[in-house]
């Protein structure tokens, strides 16, 4: 009688022990992915707008250069195992990824033209964005932009202008009632 109960138990134990474990991969953090992080740092600038010892807003701006786009496309495909359509949209225009943090909730939306003025100066022209896309969900973009956090807001700025090779001088200005920043590449 003891052997009858022991045989099914051994059979179940053997089945559990011989089952293959699922393969689990964890992506590297952005700063650990050296090729990506080098392209990211070369294309990015960071600003803290402080007035009277009070942080009005923080801005991280990343210019989508060909080198950064290639690194981002490869990292995105590696992590999510699919292409990202926004990255493809950015390839056809001059584009910037912007992360904004502000304690003033009214200023969180960079797409609000009543509160933000965005201009790109390049080749003697001053351009306004043709589109400002809010990036959601936040968790999908965090592996690429280390500044993204619970309180930040992320946007893709698109300008109707063919992308260059990443070496043409340009200035991107973000102005709000709390201050302005001018990123230069």
N, C-alpha and C positions, 0 to 999 in steps of 0.2 A: 504494500500500500504506500509505503514511503517512496518507492521508486516511481510510482505513477505521478506523483506531484513533483518529483524532482526532474523528470524528463521534460515536461513543458517549461519549467523554470529555466533549465539549461538551454532549451531551444530559444526562449525569449532573450536570455542573457547573451547568447551567441549572436543573435540577430542584431541586438543593440550594439554589441562590440564591433561587429563587422560593417556597420553602415558607414558610408563615407561622410566625413564632416563637410559642411558647405564651405566654399572658398570665400573668405572675407578679405576685402581690400579696403584700406583706409587711405584717403588722399593725403598727400603732404600738405602742410600749411603753406600759404603763399610764400612766406619768407624762407621756407625749406626747399622750395622748388626753384633752384638757382637760375636756370635759363629764363623762367617766367619772371622771377622777381627782379632780375637785372633789367629786362625790358620794361617792366612796370615802373621801377624807380627812375629810369631814364626818361619816361614819358610823363611822370607825375610831379606835381608841385602841391605844397600844403601851406595853408594860411590860417592863422588865428587872428581874428579881428577883436582887439581888446581896447576898451575905452574906459578910462578912470578905474583901472584894475578890475573891470568886469568883462568877461568874454561875451561878446555880442553874437558872434557865430564863428564856426570853423568850416573851412572848405578844403576838400581834397579834389584836385582836378587832374584828370588823366587824359592826355591827348592821344587819340587813336592813330598812332603812326603805323606804317606797315610792319615794323618789327614788333610793336606791342600787339597789333591785331593778330599776327601769326602766333605769338606766344599765348595769347588769350584763347584763340581758336583751338590750339592744341591742348591746352589745359582743360578747357571746357569739354572737349570731346573725350578726354581721358577720364574726367570725373563723372560726367553725365551720360557718356556713351551716345551722344547725338549732337548734331550741329545746332548752333544758337542763331535764330533768325535775326535778332537785334544786331549781332556782330556782323552779319551779312549786310544789313541796312547801313551800318556804319562804314562799311568798306566802300560804298559808292559815293560817300559824301565826306565832308570834313566833320569830324565828330569828336566829342569829349564826354567822358564819364565824370559826373560830379556827385560828390557826397557832401551833404550839408548837415551840420548840427547847429541848432539854435535853441535857446531856452524860450524864445518868443515864438509861440505856436503859429502866430499869424504869418511869420516869415518862413515857415517850413517849405512852402510850395514855390519852388523856383520858377515854375511855369506861370505864376500869377504876374502878369505884365503890369498890374497896378502897383505892385510892391517890388518887383525886380526888373532891372534893365540889364539885358545881356547883349554884348556886342563883340564881334570878332573883327579885328583890324589886321588885314593882310593885303599885301601888294597895293597899298594906297586906297583900298576899299574898306568901308565899314559895313559889316553884314549883321543882320538880325537872324536868330535861329529860324529855320523853316519848320522845325518840330522840336518839342521838348517832351520826351517820354519818361514817365515815372517808371522806375524799375521795380517790379514785384515778381515774385515774392522775394523778400529780403534774404531769406536763407539760401536761395539759389545763387545769389551774387556774393555772399560772404567769403567763399573760398578764393575769390579773385581780388577783393578789395579789403585789406585788413582794417580800414577805418570804419567799415560798416558796423553799426551796433544797433541796439534796440531803439535808441533815440534819434538816429540819423535818418535822412531821407536821401534817396538815390535817384539820379536822373541821367538820361542820355540826351545831350544837346546835338542836334544835327543842323548843319548849314549847307545850303545849296551851292556847293562848290566842290569840284573834283578834289579828292585827296592828293596830297603831294607825297614826296618821298620821306617826309618827316624832318627835312632840314630847312624848309622855307620859314623865315622868321614870321611869327604871328603873335598877336596879343589878344587874350580873351579877358574881357572885363565883366565882372558880376557886381552890380550896384544895388543896394537896398537902403532903406532909411537908417539902418544900423551900421552902415559902412560899405566899403567897396574893396574889391581885390582885383589886381591886374596880373594875370599869369602870362609870362613871356617864354617863348621857346625859340 
